[in-house]
Amino acid sequence: MTAVRIVPGPLRGSVPAPPSKSYTHRALVLGHLRGAPFRIERPLDADDTRATARGVAALGSAVEFGRSRWTVAPGPAPRRRRTIRCGASGSTLRFLAPVAAVGAAPVRFTGDPRLGGRPMEPLLAALVRLGATVERPVDGGWPIAIRGPIHAGRVRLDASASSQFLSGLLLALPAVAGTSRIDLVGRRVSAPYVAATLAVLRAGGIRVAGGDRSFTLSGPQRFRSDRFRVPGDASGAAYLWAGAALTGGRVTVRGLDLRWPQADLAILPLLRRYGATVRRSENAVTVAGGARRPFSIDLTDAPDLYPLAGVLAAAAPGPSRLAGAAHVVHKESDRRAGTARLVRALGARVRTGPGGALEITGRGQLRAVALGDLTDHRMLMSAAVAALAADGPSRLGPRPAVTKSFPGFWRTLADLGVTDGRS
């Protein structure tokens, strides 16, 4: 696979935000369940969202892909067993498992080995409680076979490993007749992602009562709107803002509708504490670099920022602390271990503190790195940001890993002045 050679230098310029992966997933699911043609404007066309599109197609919806618009046209529910290939997309698996259980036909889920080992049991147990039949190898993994239909009811759900369990149920249960209630147990994680699910549901007229620890909804309800415009993605923008903060540059990201909840907007207060200047307008955010100050942060609600926060800590002279977000070990890779490895390669000292927190002592100057095995998209993009502030050119890869969530990442860096090349 190709690698990328990055020459250090500041990020400068103004670019549009990529479309949100999180909201594209949700729009595809709601378009399928709506029961009538549905238009998704400005979707993110990435590996993960294509996996969800293929999944709803397997469940009976026709998906038409345009350059700036996707159309979901629901059709008859399948009567025979279908297979949904999730690839490496946890959202595809955890959102479509409840959706598959709404129907009566058996659905078989497969995907990448790492995804098969990620937590699923709390969601599968909830589906069984609601009347589904679930089959899975005794040692976990693939395949997962689910057969409905589920009925309305009350379930207790442990959402401490992933917010996607709750989001999946909230997306599917409006299609089920009767009143359902979801009571949460354990510590909630990634709460802004649930807020995003609720915001999309309510925008389409779906009524959900309660919040925080308990949610009640009645069905059947139908998503009333016939379209959804995907907002700009704070997750993708976070790398560009962090690059400006690290390099003393200045980056404006346009096309952000800040009315929609996004977990990774948490990068902005972190960058202010780090020493950067942050200016927000109605639909754009500008970050300019300044001092690099050590910090302490709990990333339980924004786990995808973990590797990027580690890079920022490695570049700050002095001790920083990354706490919370224990569930990062179950992501596309073990991102706690991966972050520790990356920041050590960059020249920082790392130790594991109480509760699994990473305590990172940066030396102010990052070392150039040669890491060609960063198959986790967020690890690779975080390493690329670090390379912009390194003491020499870095070599990173594999280049295509970013297509999971931000296919235009390398092109956007080039638009902001980064010199790169394949090697």
N, C-alpha and C positions, 0 to 999 in steps of 0.2 A: 504494500500500500504506500501511497505517496506521503511524504512528510512536508512540513512547512518550515522554511528558514525565516526567522523574524529578526530584523535589525532594530535595535532600540531607538526610540524617538517618541516625541509627544503626539498625542491625538489632538487634532484641531479640526473643527468644522461643525456642520449641521446636517443631520441625516434623519430620515423618517424612522419611526419605531417599526420593528417587524410586527406582524400580527400576533396576537396572543395564542399560544398553544392551548392553554387551559380553557379559554373561552371557545375555541374552535371545537375541541372535544365535546363540550357541553352542548353547543349548537347542533352538532351532528346527532347526538342522542335525542334531543328534543325534536328535531326535525323528523326523525324516524317515528317517534311516539305520537306526533301531532295528528297523523292520519290524513293529511292533505299536503300538497306540495309546499315546500319550505325553502327559502332562499337564504344562503349564508354569504354575506358580503364581506369581502376582504379576508378570506380565511387564511390561516397558515398552512401552506403546502409543505409538509415535513414528513419524515418517516412515521412518527407517532400518530399524526392526524390521519395519514393515509391508512394506517392500521385500523383506526376506528371507523373510517369510511368503508373499508372492506368488511368490517364487522357488521355494520348496519345493513350493508348489502346482503350479507349472508342471512340476515334476519328478515329480508323481504323488501328492503327499500332500494330503489334505483338511485344511484348518486351520479350526477353529471358534473364533471370537473371543468370549470372555465378558468381563465387567467385570474380574474378578480372576483369570481362568483362561483359558488357551488350550489347545486340544487338537489334537494332530497325529496324524492317522490315515493312515499310509502306504498307498498303493494301488499298482496295477500301474504299472511304469515305462512312460513314453510310448514309442511306436514311431515316431511322426512327429516332425519337427522342432518344437521349442518355443522360445519367446522369453522371456527373463527381462529385465525392465526394472528396472534397479538404481537408478534415480533418481540421487541423489548419494551413495549408500552404498558406500564402499569395502569394508566388511565383507561386504556382500551379494555383490559381484563376486568378491572374493578367497577367500571361503569356498565359494561355490557353483560356481566354476569347476572345482575338483577333484572336487566332488560330482557335477557334470554329467558329468565324464569317467569316472566309475565305470560309467555306463550306456553302451549302444551307440547310442542315438538322438542325432542332432545337436541341439545347443542353441546358440541365438544370444543373445548378451548385448548390450544397449544401455543407454544412460543419459544423464545430463547431460553436456554437452560437457567440463566441467572434469574429471569422473571419467574420461572416455575418454582424457584426456591424462596421467593419473597413472601411475606405474610399474607395469608388469605383466609385462615380459619375463622376469625370473627365474622366475616361477611358470609362465608358459606354456612356457618351455624345459624345465622339470622335467616338465611333463605330456607333452610330446613325447617326452622321454627314456623315459617310462613307457609309451609306445605310443599316445598320443592324437594326433589330427590337429587342428591349429589353423590357422585362417585369420583374417587381420587385414589391413586396408589397410597398404600399405608404409610410410606415414607415421604409423602408429599410429592411435589413435582407434577409433571404432565403425564397423561392428559387429565383435565378436569371436565367431567360430564355433568351437565345440569339439565333437569327436566322439570317443568312447571305443570300446571299454572300455580303461582302463589296466590294466596288469599290475603285479605286485610287482617291485621292483628297487631299485637304488641310484642316488641322484641327489646332485649337488652343487648347493647352493642359496645364492645370494647374498641374504642377508636384511638388507642394510645400508640398503635403502630402505623396508622395511616388515616388521614381525613377522607381518603377516597372511598372507604367503606360506607361512611355516612352519605357522602355525595351520591354514590351509586344508588343507594336506597331512596334518597330524596328525589332523584331524577325518575326512577321507575315507578314508585308507589302511586303517583297521581293517575296512572293508567289502570289501577286496580280498584274494583268496586268495594266500597266500605270505608271505615275509618281505621287508620293505622297510627301507631305511636311508637316512636323510637326513643328509648331511654339510654343515655350514655353512661358507661362506667369507665373507670380509669382516667388517666390524665388526657385531656384533649390536646392534640397536636395540629399544627398547620391550620388554625382556625380561619385565617383569611380565605383559604380555598373553599371552605364551607360557606363563608359569606358570599363568595363569588357564585356558588351554585344557587343559593337563595336569591341573590339579586337577579339572576337570569330567570328563575322561575317566576318571581314576582313581576318582572317586566312583562312576562307573557300572561299574566292573570292567574297563575297557579297560587292558591292560598295555602300557606304553611303557618301553623300556629306554634307559639312557643319559641324556644331558642336556648342557647347555652347548653343545658343538660337534657332537654326533652323537646321533641318535635312531634306535632300531631298534624295529620293531613287526611282529607277525605277524597275519595274517588268514586267514579272516574271524573277527572278533570282533563281538559285539553288545552294545550298551549295556544293562546289566542292569536298571537302575532304570526304573520306569514313570512317574516324575515328577521334576521339578526345581523347587525353589523359588528364584526369582531373588533374590539379596541386594540390599540397598540400595546405591546408587551413590555411590562416593566422588567421581566426576567431577562430578556435579551438586552434591553437598554442598560441594565445594571453593569454589564461588562464594559460598555462604552463609557459610562460615567466613572467607573472605577479606574479605567485606563487614563482618563483625564486627570483624576486625583493623583494617581501614581506618578505621572510623567510631567506634571506641571502644565498640562495642556488645557484645552477648553472645548467642551463638547455640548452641543444642543441636540436633544432628541425630540422630534416633533411627532404629532399625531397621537398623543397620550390623552385618553379620556379618563381623567382622574376620578370620575364619579364611580367607576367600576372598581370593586375591591381587588387588590392584587398584593399578594404576600411580599413580593420582592421590592415594593416601594419602601420597605424597611431599609434598603441600602442608602436612602437619602439622609435620614437622621444619622446613620453611621458615618457617612462621608463628612457631614458637618462636624461631628466630634473628631474625626480624623484630621480636620484642618482645611478641608476643601470649602469653596464657596458654592452654595446651591441656590439657584433662583428658579422659581416655578411661575408659570403663567397658566392661562386657561387650558392650553393643550400642548405645552412644551415644558421641558426642564433642562436647564443649563447647569453644568458642573465645571468649575475651574479649579485646578490644583493649587495646593498651598502646602502648609506643613504636614508632615506625616506623624501623627500622634498615636501612641499606644491606646488601646481601648479594651473594654470588656463588654461582651454582648451575649445574650441568650437567644439562640436561633431556633427555639422550639416552633415558633409560628412561621419561620422563613427558612426551612432547612436547605433549600436549593442554593442559598447564599453561602453555605458552609465553606466550600473550597475557595470562593472568592474572598471571603472574610479572612481566611487563612493567608492568602497572598498579601492582602493589605497589612496584616499583622507582621508578616515576615519583612516587609519593607519599612516598618516603623521602628526606630531605635528604642528598644526597651521592651518590657513584658506586656503582652496582651493575653486575653483569655476568651476562648470560644466555649460557651456553656450550653446546656440543653441539647435539644435535637438528637436524642439518643437513637431515633429511628433512621438517622443518616446511614447507619451501618447496613440497612436493608434496601438502599437505593440501587441504581444500576450497577454500582460497585459499592464497596465499603468506603464511603466517602470520609469517614473519620481517619481510617488508616491511610487512605489515598492522600488526604490533605497533609497529614504528618509527613508522609514520604516526599510530597512536593515541596513543602516549606524547608525541609532539611536539605533537599537538593539546591534550593535557592540560597542556602547559607545560614538559615535561622536555626536556633536551638528549640527543641520541642520536648515536652514531657506531658504525660497524662496525669491530670490532677483529680481531686475528689469528684465523684459523680461522672467520671469519663470526660471531664472538660479537657480541652487541649490548651496548654499553657505554652505560648510561643514567644520567644525572645528574639526580636529582630535586631539586625546590626546596621540598618539604614541603607545598605547597598545590597542589591540582589545579584547573585551569580547567574551567569548564563547557564542554560541546561540543555541536555540532549535527552529527550524522553519521547521515544517513538511508540510507546505502548499505551497511550492514554485513550483507550476506547470509550470511556465514559465521557459524554459530550461536555458535561459541566466541568470535569477535571481538565479537559483539553482547553476549553475557552478560558478558564481561570489561569492556566499555565501561560496561555498566549498573552493575557493581560500582564502577567508578571514579566514576561520576556521584553515587554516594551520599556521596562525600567531596569533591565539587567546591565551588567558591565561588558557585554559583548553579544554577538548574534547567538540566538538559540535555535535548536532544531526540535520540532515537535510533531507529533502525529498520533494516529493516522488522520490525515486531512479530512476524509469523509465523515468522521464521527460527528461533526457538528450538524449533519443533516437530520439528526434525530429531533432537533428543536429549533435550530437557527440556521437554515441552509445558506442564507446570505451573509454569514458571519465574516468570512474572509474578504468578501467583496466590500462589506461595510468598513472593515478596518482599512482597506486600501483607499476607500473614499475619504477616510480621515487622516491619510498621510502615511500609513504603515508601509514599509518596504518589506516585501516577502517574496519568496520564490519556492518552487518545488525542488526537492532534493531526493 
